[in-house]
Amino acid sequence: MGFIKRAGLYCFRQRLKTMILFLVLTLIAVCMLTAIAIRDAANETTADMRTAIGGKIILEIDTEGHMGSAQEYEWGTASVYNGDQITQEIVDAIQKVDGVTGYNVEEAAGYYGAGVNFKYLPTPYGLSYTPYGESSSYTVTLSSEKCKAFLSGKYNLVDGRHITPDDEYACLISKELADYNQLAVGDKAQMYSLDSDSVAEFTIVGIFDGTKGASKEAYTASDIPGNLGYIDYASLRDIFKDMFDEDFYQYLTIFVEDPAGVKNVYDKISALPELQGKTLKLTIDTDEYDDVSSPLESLRQLVRTAIVIVSVVSALILTLLLTIWIRGRKKEIGILLSIGTGKENVLLQMFTETFAVAMLSFAAAIPFGNLTAKKAGAYLASQAAEGAASLHVQMDAVYFVHFYLIGILLITVSVVASAWTVLCLKPKDILTKMS
């Protein structure tokens, strides 16, 4: 009688033991499936973030020691920077560097405007320091899509489009502000600037959400996230044309495809002839990627540790269970050995018994493991990092290969360990002890 037939007959004869083994292996499989699924999802999410966020290199003017004497303007007095500017020639050279995926200008609070034909979300104090009431700050940008808040997922465009480098007098406002004033994409927003003592009219090209509304700590309109917005860089240059040269930038964000390769790209940009001898500062900025990926890396480490612990504990539990049962089969094993059945054949029988039940357990565990992994992944991700609750858990072919390999290894180790003490005995010794 072959070991496969003996294994089948034993499983059928010992239904209670088979059912207990099935339940134990199913529980182990669910735990293992959950851990592996979360690990793979965290790996995939981190890789996606590397592509989506990328690395950044900041090029900016060096104001230290390069500010001239104060000059009078219509809107007031200010010192003028007399060092080198970031010219379009420099920008074009940077764009040609291998590894650079694009650039953007983003100046937070670069423009302050009071609402002329609309009102800002009110503060508890109702401050008014312009003819039209409070003014709120706007981020000035070439491309709002490449701004930090949108890249990180803090803000999301819900209507219209983003500001592009070709825009003039375009703006983005929050959904809160739009709803408060019944504004829509295509409407005009008139703003008064105290700095230029002028009214500018902007077209609302997009509306975004992600703001949180007013708080008790809001002293000015700018302290309310819903009042913050974005305007294009060309309009700022036009409003303050006495200070700006259209060919110059003071701050440039350079995007690199992979944060891991940002140092190599930095070295290439530093060596550009267009930057040599210029009063400009070049720095590496991976803070955004680090802020988002660090919690996920901690989650990955946690899950890897969990996989090891689950594997070890599962092996111990399974080995203990099989050891207890195998000790009760000494007579059966002794008879098999005494009639000439090889120890390898007996071991294969035990492995087949366990493996057959395991295959059924693994199949039964898949839907439960998938559900558990999604629930546990969402919870762990939300605890690890803000905005990471969307951890995508998906079971593919590679994933199942990993799972089954671990399962087979676990079963093999447990069967060998549990049967070793019995198989090391001679048939005569086994039968003598049973007599």
LUMZAGU-10026 format. One record per residue (C-alpha): chain; residue number from 1; x, z, y. Coordinates in pm, 1 decimal. Example, Ala and Ser with C-alpha at 12.3 -4.5 7.8 and 13.67 -1.06 7.14 Angstrom:
BEGIN
   chain   resi         xx         zz         yy
       A      1     1230.0      780.0     -450.0
       A      2     1367.0      714.0     -106.0
This chain:
BEGIN
   chain   resi         xx         zz         yy
       A      1        0.0        0.0        0.0
       A      2      146.0     -100.2      333.1
       A      3      198.8      140.8      620.0
       A      4      -59.8      -41.5      834.5
       A      5     -333.8        8.3      572.2
       A      6     -234.6      374.7      522.4
       A      7     -245.6      427.6      898.6
       A      8     -595.1      277.6      920.9
       A      9     -726.7      486.7      633.0
       A     10     -580.0      806.6      782.6
       A     11     -734.8      745.7     1126.1
       A     12    -1073.3      676.0      964.7
       A     13    -1050.4      979.6      736.1
       A     14     -935.4     1218.5     1010.1
       A     15    -1201.2     1125.6     1269.6
       A     16    -1183.7     1455.4     1460.5
       A     17     -806.4     1437.3     1499.3
       A     18     -833.7     1071.3     1599.5
       A     19    -1092.7     1154.3     1865.2
       A     20     -881.7     1441.6     2002.3
       A     21     -576.8     1216.2     2014.6
       A     22     -785.8      946.5     2187.1
       A     23     -901.5     1187.8     2458.5
       A     24     -551.3     1328.2     2514.3
       A     25     -394.9      983.1     2538.1
       A     26     -674.0      862.5     2769.4
       A     27     -611.3     1153.4     3006.2
       A     28     -237.5     1086.9     2998.7
       A     29     -297.4      714.9     3059.1
       A     30     -525.3      779.4     3358.6
       A     31     -263.4     1005.2     3517.8
       A     32       10.6      752.6     3451.2
       A     33     -197.9      459.8     3576.8
       A     34     -280.9      646.1     3896.7
       A     35       79.9      737.0     3969.8
       A     36      218.7      389.7     3897.9
       A     37      -58.2      218.0     4096.1
       A     38        3.3      436.3     4402.6
       A     39      378.5      380.2     4375.3
       A     40      339.0        2.7     4363.1
       A     41       85.0        7.9     4647.3
       A     42      320.0      213.4     4865.1
       A     43      604.3      -29.6     4788.5
       A     44      387.1     -328.8     4879.7
       A     45      257.2     -163.8     5197.4
       A     46      609.6      -78.4     5312.3
       A     47      722.8     -436.7     5248.6
       A     48      423.2     -572.5     5441.7
       A     49      503.4     -341.6     5732.8
       A     50      861.4     -463.1     5740.9
       A     51      730.6     -816.2     5784.6
       A     52      448.5     -727.8     6025.0
       A     53      637.3     -487.5     6250.8
       A     54      991.8     -604.6     6197.7
       A     55     1285.2     -473.3     6394.8
       A     56     1332.3     -483.1     6768.6
       A     57     1624.0     -526.5     7002.2
       A     58     1580.4     -430.3     7366.0
       A     59     1756.2     -621.1     7644.3
       A     60     1718.1     -468.0     7989.7
       A     61     1886.6     -453.4     8326.3
       A     62     2142.4     -177.7     8379.7
       A     63     2034.4        3.1     8696.5
       A     64     2308.9      263.2     8678.9
       A     65     2547.7      192.6     8964.1
       A     66     2378.1     -135.3     9053.3
       A     67     2108.0      -30.9     9299.1
       A     68     2143.0     -145.6     9658.6
       A     69     2027.6       20.6     9975.9
       A     70     1659.8       82.5    10048.1
       A     71     1458.7     -201.7    10197.8
       A     72     1122.9     -212.2    10374.4
       A     73      828.2     -399.0    10224.6
       A     74      463.3     -433.6    10325.1
       A     75      368.1     -179.6    10066.3
       A     76      655.2       62.6    10129.9
       A     77     1027.4      128.5    10089.5
       A     78     1229.7       68.3     9773.4
       A     79     1586.7       19.5     9658.2
       A     80     1668.2     -323.6     9524.9
       A     81     1859.7     -387.9     9206.0
       A     82     2164.2     -603.7     9284.2
       A     83     2296.8     -659.0     8932.9
       A     84     2235.3     -939.0     8684.0
       A     85     1886.0    -1033.9     8573.9
       A     86     1757.6    -1164.2     8241.3
       A     87     1728.9    -1534.3     8307.6
       A     88     1540.8    -1798.2     8111.0
       A     89     1880.8    -1938.6     8009.6
       A     90     1959.2    -1607.2     7839.1
       A     91     1615.9    -1596.9     7675.3
       A     92     1656.8    -1951.4     7539.9
       A     93     1998.9    -1863.7     7394.2
       A     94     1860.2    -1553.3     7225.0
       A     95     1574.5    -1750.3     7069.0
       A     96     1825.6    -1974.1     6891.5
       A     97     1996.3    -1679.0     6716.5
       A     98     1932.1    -1675.0     6341.5
       A     99     1697.3    -1388.1     6250.5
       A    100     1516.5    -1375.9     6587.8
       A    101     1144.3    -1443.6     6545.3
       A    102     1033.4    -1418.2     6909.5
       A    103     1034.8    -1210.5     7225.5
       A    104      799.2    -1034.9     7461.6
       A    105      786.9     -857.4     7792.6
       A    106      591.0     -532.1     7791.0
       A    107      596.7     -303.0     8093.5
       A    108      369.6       -2.5     8057.2
       A    109      207.0      102.4     8386.5
       A    110      351.2     -208.2     8548.7
       A    111       39.1     -253.7     8759.2
       A    112     -216.9      -13.4     8902.6
       A    113     -556.2     -149.6     9000.7
       A    114     -872.2       11.3     9133.5
       A    115    -1199.9     -137.8     9016.7
       A    116    -1373.2     -333.7     9294.5
       A    117    -1669.5     -479.6     9103.2
       A    118    -1660.9     -228.2     8816.4
       A    119    -1608.8      145.7     8762.3
       A    120    -1361.2      327.2     8540.0
       A    121    -1467.0      589.5     8288.2
       A    122    -1495.2      900.1     8508.0
       A    123    -1259.1     1195.8     8505.6
       A    124    -1385.5     1553.2     8539.3
       A    125    -1228.9     1574.4     8885.5
       A    126    -1348.9     1249.2     9041.8
       A    127    -1025.8     1179.5     9232.4
       A    128    -1033.4      898.3     9489.8
       A    129     -717.8      779.5     9659.2
       A    130     -797.9      410.5     9729.0
       A    131    -1083.7      250.8     9925.6
       A    132    -1244.9      172.8     9587.6
       A    133    -1180.5      502.8     9413.3
       A    134     -932.4      577.9     9136.3
       A    135     -694.5      317.2     9001.7
       A    136     -579.7      289.7     8642.0
       A    137     -255.9      159.9     8495.5
       A    138     -218.8     -173.6     8318.0
       A    139       52.2     -286.4     8082.4
       A    140      205.9     -611.6     8204.3
       A    141      297.3     -849.6     7922.3
       A    142      375.3    -1206.7     7825.3
       A    143      193.7    -1171.7     7493.1
       A    144      -42.3     -880.4     7428.3
       A    145      -47.0     -959.3     7055.5
       A    146      318.9     -853.8     7040.8
       A    147      265.3     -529.2     7228.8
       A    148      342.6     -206.4     7046.3
       A    149      -13.8      -72.8     7031.8
       A    150     -143.8     -391.0     6868.4
       A    151      148.1     -432.1     6626.3
       A    152      108.0      -74.5     6503.5
       A    153     -266.9     -113.8     6456.8
       A    154     -356.0      146.4     6718.3
       A    155     -552.4     -117.9     6910.0
       A    156     -746.0     -404.5     6755.1
       A    157     -886.8     -709.9     6928.9
       A    158    -1264.1     -717.2     6869.9
       A    159    -1366.9    -1003.0     7097.3
       A    160    -1198.6    -1295.3     7272.2
       A    161     -826.0    -1360.9     7247.3
       A    162     -488.5    -1215.6     7338.2
       A    163     -294.3    -1274.8     7657.7
       A    164      -40.0    -1556.6     7617.2
       A    165      266.4    -1660.1     7822.6
       A    166       62.4    -1946.9     7972.2
       A    167     -204.2    -1718.0     8121.1
       A    168     -251.2    -1649.4     8490.7
       A    169     -471.8    -1366.9     8613.7
       A    170     -592.0    -1277.5     8265.9
       A    171     -663.2     -927.0     8140.8
       A    172     -764.1     -726.6     7834.8
       A    173     -992.0     -424.6     7867.2
       A    174    -1117.1     -165.9     7618.2
       A    175    -1454.5     -187.1     7449.5
       A    176    -1538.4      148.6     7605.0
       A    177    -1481.2       17.1     7956.2
       A    178    -1661.0     -309.1     7879.2
       A    179    -1966.9     -124.4     7744.4
       A    180    -1961.4      119.6     8037.9
       A    181    -1977.0     -168.6     8288.2
       A    182    -2164.8     -422.0     8072.3
       A    183    -1870.1     -660.2     8091.0
       A    184    -1798.7     -941.1     7843.4
       A    185    -1528.8    -1196.2     7768.0
       A    186    -1523.0    -1454.0     8048.0
       A    187    -1637.9    -1210.5     8318.9
       A    188    -1427.7    -1146.4     8629.8
       A    189    -1267.2     -809.4     8701.0
       A    190    -1163.2     -755.2     9062.5
       A    191     -888.5     -498.9     9117.2
       A    192     -737.8     -352.5     9431.2
       A    193     -367.3     -264.8     9436.4
       A    194     -258.7        2.0     9679.5
       A    195      102.9     -113.7     9639.3
       A    196       26.1     -464.4     9762.0
       A    197     -286.6     -377.5     9964.4
       A    198     -464.1     -675.0     9809.6
       A    199     -750.4     -758.2     9574.5
       A    200     -679.7     -971.0     9270.6
       A    201     -940.7    -1127.6     9044.7
       A    202     -869.1    -1134.2     8671.3
       A    203    -1058.0    -1311.2     8394.1
       A    204    -1137.3    -1091.3     8094.8
       A    205     -998.9    -1291.6     7800.4
       A    206    -1024.5    -1020.8     7535.0
       A    207    -1171.4     -682.0     7448.8
       A    208    -1001.4     -429.1     7219.6
       A    209    -1096.4     -103.2     7051.8
       A    210     -895.4      196.8     6933.0
       A    211     -928.0      410.6     7244.7
       A    212    -1063.4      762.2     7217.4
       A    213    -1244.1      826.4     7540.8
       A    214    -1220.5     1103.2     7795.8
       A    215    -1082.8     1449.9     7741.7
       A    216    -1069.4     1773.4     7937.3
       A    217     -701.3     1706.2     8007.3
       A    218     -776.5     1379.8     8192.8
       A    219     -677.4     1436.7     8556.4
       A    220     -664.9     1070.2     8658.8
       A    221     -827.3      749.7     8538.4
       A    222     -504.6      652.0     8361.2
       A    223     -526.5      966.1     8147.5
       A    224     -835.8      822.5     7977.3
       A    225     -726.9      570.3     7709.5
       A    226    -1043.9      367.1     7759.0
       A    227     -940.9      286.8     8117.4
       A    228     -605.8      137.1     8018.3
       A    229     -568.5     -238.1     7992.8
       A    230     -332.7     -535.9     7992.6
       A    231     -261.3     -813.6     8244.0
       A    232      -37.7    -1119.9     8222.0
       A    233      312.2    -1126.8     8367.4
       A    234      253.5    -1434.1     8585.3
       A    235      -14.8    -1258.5     8789.5
       A    236      213.6     -962.6     8859.0
       A    237      483.8    -1197.9     8984.9
       A    238      234.2    -1366.5     9212.4
       A    239       95.5    -1041.2     9349.9
       A    240      446.3     -911.9     9421.4
       A    241      609.8    -1248.0     9488.3
       A    242      833.0    -1097.5     9756.5
       A    243     1009.4     -896.3     9486.4
       A    244      999.5    -1129.2     9187.4
       A    245     1178.9    -1445.4     9097.3
       A    246      980.5    -1638.8     8836.6
       A    247     1293.4    -1709.5     8637.5
       A    248     1391.4    -1344.4     8601.3
       A    249     1294.4    -1063.9     8362.7
       A    250     1403.5     -703.3     8381.8
       A    251     1306.1     -597.6     8030.9
       A    252     1289.1     -805.2     7713.8
       A    253     1180.1     -709.0     7362.4
       A    254     1346.9     -926.0     7097.5
       A    255     1175.9     -934.2     6756.9
       A    256     1372.8     -943.9     6433.0
       A    257     1206.8    -1039.2     6105.7
       A    258     1354.2     -761.6     5890.9
       A    259     1445.7     -415.9     6026.7
       A    260     1716.7     -394.4     5760.7
       A    261     1898.9     -688.5     5920.7
       A    262     1858.3     -585.9     6284.1
       A    263     2222.8     -476.3     6320.9
       A    264     2349.1     -818.4     6213.5
       A    265     2120.5     -990.3     6467.8
       A    266     2228.4     -741.0     6733.9
       A    267     2595.1     -834.3     6679.3
       A    268     2512.9    -1206.3     6712.2
       A    269     2323.2    -1154.1     7039.0
       A    270     2598.3     -931.8     7179.3
       A    271     2848.1    -1212.6     7122.8
       A    272     2646.1    -1474.1     7314.2
       A    273     2847.9    -1628.0     7600.3
       A    274     2540.1    -1597.1     7824.9
       A    275     2562.8    -1216.6     7806.9
       A    276     2933.2    -1169.2     7858.4
       A    277     3020.6     -976.5     8175.7
       A    278     2653.1     -923.3     8265.0
       A    279     2511.5     -592.7     8390.3
       A    280     2262.0     -582.0     8104.7
       A    281     2203.2     -329.7     7825.4
       A    282     2135.3     -425.6     7465.1
       A    283     1999.5     -160.3     7225.4
       A    284     1847.2     -152.0     6877.6
       A    285     1492.5      -19.7     6847.5
       A    286     1344.1       42.6     6500.8
       A    287     1147.5      351.8     6606.9
       A    288      810.0      186.7     6552.7
       A    289      895.4       79.0     6199.2
       A    290     1060.4      413.1     6123.0
       A    291      760.4      607.3     6252.4
       A    292      525.2      421.0     6021.8
       A    293      748.8      372.3     5718.0
       A    294      903.0      720.7     5700.2
       A    295      579.8      892.8     5591.0
       A    296      518.4      616.3     5338.3
       A    297      873.6      654.9     5205.9
       A    298      800.3     1024.9     5159.3
       A    299      485.6      926.6     4969.7
       A    300      687.7      689.5     4751.0
       A    301      936.4      966.0     4670.6
       A    302      650.1     1201.8     4590.3
       A    303      487.1      951.2     4356.9
       A    304      816.7      869.3     4182.8
       A    305      865.2     1239.8     4119.4
       A    306      506.7     1263.7     3994.6
       A    307      567.2      978.5     3747.9
       A    308      869.1     1159.6     3603.9
       A    309      679.8     1488.4     3579.1
       A    310      373.2     1323.5     3422.4
       A    311      594.9     1140.7     3172.0
       A    312      784.7     1454.0     3068.6
       A    313      475.3     1674.4     3047.6
       A    314      284.2     1404.7     2859.3
       A    315      570.9     1362.8     2612.4
       A    316      584.3     1738.6     2553.8
       A    317      206.3     1769.7     2505.9
       A    318      190.7     1471.2     2273.6
       A    319      495.5     1586.9     2076.1
       A    320      351.6     1936.1     2035.7
       A    321       15.5     1799.9     1920.1
       A    322      170.0     1556.6     1671.9
       A    323      412.8     1822.2     1542.6
       A    324      126.6     2057.5     1458.4
       A    325      -59.2     1781.3     1274.5
       A    326      247.9     1644.8     1091.9
       A    327      334.8     1989.5      959.7
       A    328       -7.1     1987.4      797.8
       A    329       80.3     1658.3      626.5
       A    330      395.9     1776.3      449.4
       A    331      241.7     1731.8      104.6
       A    332      128.0     1378.0      188.1
       A    333      472.5     1290.2      323.8
       A    334      644.3     1451.2       24.0
       A    335      437.0     1248.0     -221.8
       A    336      509.1      925.0      -32.2
       A    337      880.0      994.7      -33.3
       A    338      882.2     1097.9     -402.3
       A    339      726.4      767.2     -514.0
       A    340      996.1      573.5     -335.3
       A    341      840.2      510.1        5.7
       A    342     1119.3      491.4      261.5
       A    343     1138.1      730.3      553.3
       A    344     1130.5      430.5      789.1
       A    345      801.9      322.1      628.4
       A    346      650.6      667.7      674.4
       A    347      767.5      677.5     1033.2
       A    348      614.9      333.5     1097.4
       A    349      284.9      460.3      957.6
       A    350      281.8      753.7     1199.8
       A    351      377.8      527.1     1486.6
       A    352      102.5      279.5     1394.6
       A    353     -156.2      559.3     1380.8
       A    354      -64.5      683.2     1726.3
       A    355      -10.7      338.9     1875.7
       A    356     -348.5      207.5     1753.0
       A    357     -530.5      499.1     1914.8
       A    358     -313.9      460.8     2224.4
       A    359     -414.3       95.8     2271.3
       A    360     -780.3      197.6     2270.8
       A    361     -702.2      483.7     2509.5
       A    362     -510.8      257.5     2746.4
       A    363     -798.4        8.2     2754.8
       A    364    -1050.1      286.0     2822.7
       A    365     -826.4      435.7     3091.6
       A    366     -799.0      116.6     3300.1
       A    367    -1134.0      140.7     3486.2
       A    368    -1098.1      517.3     3532.9
       A    369     -735.8      484.0     3639.8
       A    370     -820.4      207.3     3886.0
       A    371    -1092.8      418.9     4047.6
       A    372     -878.0      732.5     4052.7
       A    373     -579.4      544.8     4194.6
       A    374     -784.2      403.0     4483.4
       A    375     -932.2      741.7     4572.0
       A    376     -602.3      928.9     4536.2
       A    377     -407.1      653.0     4715.4
       A    378     -639.7      655.9     5013.8
       A    379     -624.1     1035.0     5038.3
       A    380     -246.4     1063.3     4999.3
       A    381     -182.6      778.6     5245.2
       A    382     -412.6      932.1     5505.6
       A    383     -227.9     1261.1     5470.2
       A    384      113.3     1093.0     5488.3
       A    385       67.0      872.8     5794.4
       A    386     -196.2      804.3     6055.2
       A    387     -341.2      459.5     6004.9
       A    388     -214.3      433.7     5648.5
       A    389     -547.8      513.5     5484.8
       A    390     -585.8      147.1     5396.2
       A    391     -322.3      167.8     5121.7
       A    392     -409.0     -130.7     4901.1
       A    393     -416.4      -40.9     4532.1
       A    394     -430.7     -346.4     4308.5
       A    395     -344.8     -375.6     3939.6
       A    396     -172.7     -700.1     3847.8
       A    397        5.5     -831.4     3536.1
       A    398      346.3     -689.9     3629.7
       A    399      188.3     -353.5     3689.0
       A    400       38.0     -345.6     3336.9
       A    401      369.9     -449.4     3183.4
       A    402      534.9     -145.6     3344.0
       A    403      252.5       78.1     3229.0
       A    404      257.7      -38.6     2866.2
       A    405      636.7      -18.9     2844.8
       A    406      628.6      340.9     2962.7
       A    407      343.7      414.5     2722.8
       A    408      525.0      263.1     2422.6
       A    409      842.1      454.3     2508.6
       A    410      645.6      776.8     2545.9
       A    411      471.9      732.9     2207.9
       A    412      795.4      638.5     2030.6
       A    413      979.8      944.4     2158.8
       A    414      688.7     1176.0     2073.6
       A    415      640.2     1040.2     1719.2
       A    416     1011.3     1051.0     1635.6
       A    417     1052.8     1400.1     1780.3
       A    418      747.9     1539.9     1600.0
       A    419      828.9     1380.7     1262.3
       A    420     1202.4     1443.4     1266.4
       A    421     1197.3     1794.6     1120.3
       A    422      976.5     1688.3      829.8
       A    423     1148.3     1357.5      754.1
       A    424     1484.4     1531.6      743.4
       A    425     1365.0     1728.2      438.0
       A    426     1406.1     1598.8       81.6
       A    427     1089.7     1516.1     -116.8
       A    428     1172.5     1792.2     -368.9
       A    429     1205.0     2053.0      -94.7
       A    430      873.6     1948.6       59.6
       A    431      683.4     1961.7     -272.7
       A    432      846.8     2291.4     -369.5
       A    433      731.9     2455.8      -47.3
       A    434      378.6     2320.5     -100.7
       A    435      354.3     2450.3     -462.0
